[in-house]
Structure formats: structure tokens, C-alpha cells
């Protein structure tokens, strides 16, 4: 079952990190208002909550307990088959065949779906089912009386282990078909990401932004400044001030890094070499060497800087009323360059372009000041 869990995790990772984020991927699957409700999450939850139940075969119980267990097992398998067809539909793969669903689906339908089966038009009895005396938690046994056999009883018996193995084979086959579809989609998508990488190297910034909006739009929600209109304006003003040039360079750097990371992630999701392996790697805790810094060492070390402003800078980012511009003005009242950026932020508190372009440049100035304090 661990292999099946691994496959479903790969499908889910692709769903969460690619289907949900990029329209180019959405165009390759069934994507509509129903899918956007993310009912895929409900499908995933059902699988995750029932996978372990299938393998947790109880000890041999009495007749009533065996009925309860067999009913639950067959119903879970039945729902799994339907949910698998839902996944296949979403990924535009042909639904599973009746041949692959049976005999498990037929057993479930006879025992649970239609134990008394009548013709819908004439109400004529077609068949009836009764649990057999040899029913146990390891063996499903029942007797079928059908019109086709002149209502002579026919005994049917199925080992639970075989039912479970048949179901695993079913899930493996169709999860693999979904993963094959994901590989095809990913192969095409990686080509587009490579094209975007090449454009970055050619340094046509407006084209970079336009292609990013088509193929890699998720980056636009990762930063206040990463919006098409802001990025293009910063590029136009890149020679006006370093703060605008930094926005452009940071975007290209972040974009390139994310492109590399996403391609690596796709390759990992699509990798067949680790797909059928279960993890048994022991996790070792790293050894930590602890040492104490005395006040003498601090005083004698001119490069040591107690205050790094990490907390305060976070508050400045969210425009905190206390740890805001006025606080930093007091802290760096003798630094003209830092004050210039703080003044620009103060004047443009509601202008994302000005406020955050100055913010990022300010961060670099403060970092430089901390790392290279005056002697």
C-alpha cells in the first residue's frame, strides 16, 4: 500500500504545485468551475483515510463481525473505483474498464448493491443473495439464487487477500496511467520553461515579463513588486535610481531560481526510479557544538554586531505603526543614503512600487552597514 500512497502523493504534488498555479497546465486537463472548488481534496482525503483500513484485516471474528467487515471492505473498494474514474476524467484519461473493476465490483453489487434484484419494469425477481456459512474475515462466502439458473443455489467464495490484491492491481494500473499523462504534460511544460530561461539570458525584460505571465504566472503573487505593470515601470526607470534597477535584477534572479526549482520538482514527480520504493532511511540528528561567547569576546571583536534588525525589518515590511519608518529614521539618523530611502517610503506609504522598491534597497543598505561597521 505504501507504493500506492507514493503514487497518489506524486499526483497530489503535481495538482497542488502545478495544476493549481499555472493556466498552461490547466489547459491540459479538465478545468472548470467544479474542479476549481478543489473537490480533488475530498477525493484525496477519502483515499488517505481508507488506504490503511484495507490492509488492517481483523482477527477471525464471529459471523456478524465478518458481515460487517466484508461489507465495509467491499464498499470502500467500490468507492475507490469511482473516485479513480473521477481522477481519470480530470486528467482526461479514459475511465477504467468493467473488466478491470471485476470481480470486486460484481461481488459488491451482488452482496451490497442488489441483494434482492428485481426487473425495474415488471418487478420480476431476478436474483437473491444470502451470506454463506463459511463467511469469515479472510473469506467471503455467499449463495446466489438466480432466475437464469432456475433459482438453484450457486455458492461463491473469494479469499479476502485476493480481493485486496485485485484492488491494488486496479489502483496501480490507473494511477500509473495518470502519472503517464502527468509526464506528457510535464515534458511539454518543461520545454516552455526552458524557452523562458533562454529569454532571461537574452535580457529582453518586457518579453520576460510577458512570457512569465503566460507560462509562469504564480511568481506574480510571491512579492508585492512582482506585478506586470510595476515590473515594466521599474525597468523603464532603471537608470533613474538603483532601487528600481534592484527590483528588475531581483525579479530576474528569483524567476531563474524558481524555474530551476520547478523543473527539478517536475523531474522528481515524474521519476520512475524512486516511484516504487518505500522509504526506510533513518533520519540522523546532526551533532551540535555549543560554545558560549563572553562579554570580553564581544567587546574585543569589532565585527560583532548585536543588532541585526531582522524583527524590525519584518515589521517595516508590513508598515507597522511602531517599528516603522520613524523608528528606522532614529536608528540611522546619520546615514544620508538610508534616510533617503526612508523618506521615499514615508512619502509613498500607499504606493507599492515606491515603498517596496525603497524597502528592498534599504534592506541591502542596512545589511551592508551591519556587515561592514565603521572602525
C-alpha positions in Angstrom: 0.0 0.0 0.0 3.0 2.3 0.5 3.7 2.3 -3.2 0.1 3.3 -3.9 0.4 6.1 -1.3 3.6 7.3 -3.0 1.9 7.4 -6.4 -1.0 9.3 -5.1 1.3 11.8 -3.3 3.1 12.4 -6.6 -0.3 13.1 -8.3 -1.3 15.4 -5.5 2.0 17.3 -5.5 1.6 17.9 -9.2 -2.0 19.1 -8.6 -1.1 21.4 -5.8 2.1 22.9 -7.2 1.4 22.9 -10.9 -2.3 22.4 -11.9 -3.5 24.8 -9.2 -0.9 27.5 -10.1 -0.4 27.6 -13.9 -3.0 28.1 -16.6 -0.8 26.3 -19.1 -1.2 23.1 -17.1 -4.9 23.7 -16.5 -5.4 23.8 -20.3 -4.1 20.2 -20.5 -6.7 18.8 -18.1 -10.4 19.1 -17.4 -10.6 22.5 -15.6 -13.9 24.1 -14.9 -15.9 25.7 -12.1 -16.5 22.4 -10.4 -12.8 21.5 -10.5 -11.9 24.9 -9.1 -13.8 24.1 -5.9 -10.9 21.7 -5.3 -13.1 18.7 -4.7 -9.9 16.9 -5.7 -9.0 17.5 -2.0 -12.1 15.4 -1.0 -11.0 12.6 -3.3 -7.5 12.7 -1.7 -8.9 12.7 1.8 -11.1 9.6 1.1 -8.2 7.7 -0.2 -5.9 8.7 2.6 -8.4 7.9 5.3 -9.2 4.4 3.8 -5.9 3.1 2.4 -4.8 1.6 5.8 -8.2 0.2 6.5 -8.0 -2.1 3.5 -4.8 -3.8 4.9 -5.9 -3.8 8.5 -7.5 -7.2 8.3 -9.1 -8.0 11.7 -8.6 -11.3 13.5 -11.1 -14.0 12.7 -14.4 -13.0 14.2 -17.9 -14.3 14.6 -20.4 -14.4 11.7 -21.9 -11.0 12.4 -18.5 -9.3 12.6 -17.5 -11.0 9.4 -20.5 -9.5 7.6 -19.7 -6.0 9.0 -16.0 -6.3 7.9 -16.8 -7.7 4.4 -19.5 -5.0 3.8 -17.1 -2.2 4.7 -14.2 -3.6 2.7 -16.3 -4.1 -0.5 -17.9 -0.7 -0.2 -14.5 1.1 0.2 -13.2 -0.8 -2.9 -16.3 0.3 -4.8 -15.9 4.0 -3.8 -12.2 3.8 -4.7 -13.1 2.6 -8.2 -15.5 5.5 -8.7 -13.0 8.1 -7.3 -10.3 6.7 -9.6 -12.6 7.3 -12.5 -13.1 10.8 -11.3 -9.3 11.3 -11.3 -9.1 9.8 -14.8 -11.8 12.2 -16.0 -10.0 15.2 -14.5 -6.7 14.3 -16.2 -8.5 13.4 -19.5 -7.6 9.7 -19.4 -10.2 7.0 -20.4 -12.2 5.7 -17.5 -11.4 2.2 -16.1 -13.0 -0.8 -17.8 -15.6 -3.2 -16.3 -13.1 -6.0 -16.8 -10.6 -4.3 -14.5 -13.2 -3.5 -11.9 -14.5 -7.0 -11.7 -14.8 -9.4 -9.9 -14.6 -7.0 -7.0 -17.4 -4.7 -8.3 -19.6 -7.6 -9.2 -19.2 -9.1 -5.7 -20.0 -5.8 -4.1 -23.1 -5.2 -6.3 -24.4 -8.7 -5.6 -23.9 -8.6 -1.8 -24.5 -4.9 -1.0 -25.9 -3.1 -4.0 -28.7 -5.6 -5.1 -29.1 -8.5 -2.6 -32.7 -8.7 -3.9 -32.6 -7.9 -7.6 -35.8 -7.3 -9.5 -36.6 -6.2 -13.0 -37.3 -2.5 -12.9 -40.3 -2.7 -15.3 -42.0 -6.0 -14.4 -40.9 -6.2 -10.8 -40.0 -9.8 -11.5 -37.4 -11.4 -9.2 -34.1 -11.9 -11.0 -31.8 -13.0 -8.1 -31.3 -13.0 -4.4 -28.2 -13.3 -2.3 -27.6 -14.8 1.1 -24.4 -14.9 3.2 -22.8 -18.3 3.4 -21.9 -20.3 6.5 -18.2 -20.2 5.6 -18.0 -16.4 5.7 -15.0 -15.2 7.7 -12.9 -12.1 7.8 -10.5 -13.9 5.5 -13.0 -15.4 3.2 -16.2 -14.0 1.6 -18.8 -16.7 1.0 -22.3 -16.3 -0.2 -25.1 -18.1 -2.1 -26.8 -16.7 -5.2 -30.2 -17.8 -6.4 -31.0 -16.5 -9.9 -33.7 -16.9 -12.5 -31.0 -17.8 -15.1 -30.3 -20.9 -13.0 -33.9 -21.7 -12.1 -33.2 -20.3 -8.6 -30.8 -23.2 -7.8 -28.3 -22.0 -5.3 -24.8 -21.4 -6.5 -22.1 -21.0 -3.9 -19.5 -18.3 -4.4 -16.3 -18.0 -2.4 -13.5 -15.4 -2.6 -10.3 -15.1 -0.5 -10.2 -11.6 1.0 -6.4 -11.5 0.3 -7.2 -12.0 -3.5 -9.9 -9.3 -3.4 -7.4 -6.8 -1.9 -4.6 -7.8 -4.3 -7.0 -7.4 -7.3 -7.9 -3.9 -6.0 -4.2 -3.0 -5.6 -3.6 -4.1 -9.2 -6.5 -1.9 -10.3 -5.3 1.2 -8.5 -1.7 0.7 -9.6 -2.7 0.4 -13.2 -4.8 3.5 -13.3 -2.6 5.6 -11.0 0.2 4.8 -13.5 -1.9 5.9 -16.4 -2.5 9.3 -14.6 1.2 9.6 -13.9 1.9 8.9 -17.6 -0.4 11.7 -18.5 1.4 13.9 -16.0 4.7 13.0 -17.6 3.4 14.0 -21.0 2.1 17.3 -19.7 5.3 18.0 -17.8 7.5 17.2 -20.8 5.7 19.9 -22.8 5.7 22.3 -19.9 9.5 22.0 -19.3 10.1 23.0 -22.9 8.2 26.2 -22.3 10.2 26.8 -19.1 13.5 26.3 -20.9 12.4 28.9 -23.5 11.7 31.3 -20.7 15.1 30.6 -19.3 16.7 31.5 -22.6 14.8 34.7 -22.8 16.1 35.7 -19.4 19.6 35.2 -20.6 18.9 37.4 -23.7 17.8 40.2 -21.3 14.7 41.3 -23.1 12.9 42.3 -19.9 9.5 43.2 -21.3 9.4 39.9 -23.2 10.5 38.1 -20.0 7.5 39.6 -18.1 5.1 38.8 -20.9 6.2 35.2 -21.2 6.2 34.8 -17.4 2.5 36.0 -17.4 1.7 33.2 -19.9 3.7 30.3 -18.6 4.8 31.0 -15.0 2.3 33.5 -13.6 2.4 32.2 -10.0 5.6 34.2 -9.3 3.4 37.4 -9.6 1.8 36.6 -6.2 5.1 36.0 -4.4 6.0 39.6 -3.9 4.2 43.0 -3.9 6.5 44.3 -6.6 6.1 41.3 -8.9 3.2 42.6 -10.9 3.4 43.2 -14.6 2.8 46.9 -14.6 5.2 47.5 -11.7 8.0 45.5 -13.2 7.7 47.2 -16.5 7.7 50.6 -14.9 10.8 49.7 -12.8 12.5 48.6 -15.9 11.8 52.0 -17.6 13.2 53.8 -14.6 16.1 51.5 -14.0 18.6 54.3 -14.8 16.8 56.8 -12.6 17.7 55.1 -9.3 19.4 51.9 -8.1 16.2 51.0 -6.2 14.3 50.4 -9.5 17.3 48.5 -11.0 17.3 46.2 -8.0 13.7 45.3 -8.5 14.4 44.3 -12.1 17.5 42.3 -11.1 15.9 40.6 -8.1 12.9 39.6 -10.3 15.2 38.0 -12.9 17.2 36.3 -10.2 14.1 34.9 -8.4 12.5 33.9 -11.6 15.5 32.0 -12.8 15.8 30.3 -9.4 12.2 29.3 -9.4 12.3 28.0 -12.9 15.2 25.7 -12.0 13.5 24.6 -8.8 10.2 23.9 -10.6 12.0 21.8 -13.3 13.7 19.8 -10.6 10.4 19.3 -8.8 8.8 18.1 -12.0 11.6 15.7 -12.7 11.2 14.3 -9.2 7.4 13.9 -9.5 7.9 12.1 -12.9 10.8 10.0 -11.9 10.1 6.3 -12.2 13.3 5.2 -10.4 12.0 6.1 -7.0 8.3 5.7 -7.5 8.0 2.1 -6.4 10.4 2.4 -3.5 9.3 2.8 0.1 11.4 5.0 2.4 13.3 3.2 5.1 16.1 5.8 5.5 16.9 6.5 9.1 17.0 10.2 10.0 20.0 11.2 12.0 20.0 14.3 14.1 23.1 16.5 13.4 25.6 16.9 16.2 25.6 20.4 17.6 28.6 22.0 19.0 27.7 24.6 21.6 30.0 27.4 22.7 29.4 30.5 24.8 30.5 34.0 23.9 31.7 36.0 26.9 31.3 39.8 27.2 35.0 40.2 26.8 34.9 38.5 23.4 32.1 40.7 22.3 33.9 43.9 23.4 37.1 42.8 21.7 35.5 41.7 18.5 34.8 44.9 16.4 33.0 42.9 13.7 30.4 41.6 16.2 27.1 43.4 15.8 24.4 42.6 18.3 21.5 44.2 16.5 20.6 42.8 13.1 17.2 44.5 12.8 15.6 41.3 11.5 12.5 41.7 13.6 12.2 45.4 13.0 12.6 45.0 9.2 9.8 42.4 9.2 7.6 45.0 10.9 8.7 47.7 8.4 7.6 45.4 5.6 4.0 45.3 6.9 4.0 49.1 7.7 3.9 48.6 11.4 2.9 51.8 13.3 5.7 51.4 15.9 8.5 49.6 14.2 8.0 51.7 11.1 9.8 54.4 9.2 10.1 56.8 12.1 11.9 54.1 14.2 14.5 53.5 11.5 15.0 57.2 10.9 16.0 57.5 14.6 18.3 54.4 14.3 20.1 55.7 11.2 19.8 59.4 11.6 23.4 59.9 10.4 23.2 57.8 7.3 22.1 60.0 4.4 21.5 57.2 1.9 19.4 55.2 4.3 17.4 58.3 5.2 16.7 59.0 1.5 15.0 55.6 1.2 13.1 56.0 4.4 11.9 59.4 3.3 10.7 57.9 0.0 8.9 55.2 1.8 7.2 57.7 4.1 6.1 59.9 1.2 4.8 56.9 -0.7 3.3 54.8 2.0 0.4 53.8 -0.3 2.4 53.3 -3.4 3.7 49.7 -3.6 6.2 50.5 -6.3 7.9 53.3 -4.4 7.5 51.9 -0.9 8.8 48.3 -1.6 11.5 49.2 -4.1 12.9 51.5 -1.4 12.3 48.8 1.2 14.4 46.2 -0.6 17.2 48.7 -1.3 17.0 49.8 2.3 17.5 46.2 3.4 20.6 45.9 1.4 22.0 49.1 2.8 21.3 48.1 6.4 22.9 44.7 5.7 26.0 46.3 4.3 26.2 48.6 7.3 25.9 45.7 9.7 28.5 43.6 7.9 30.9 46.4 7.4 30.6 48.6 10.5 32.8 51.7 10.8 36.1 51.1 12.6 
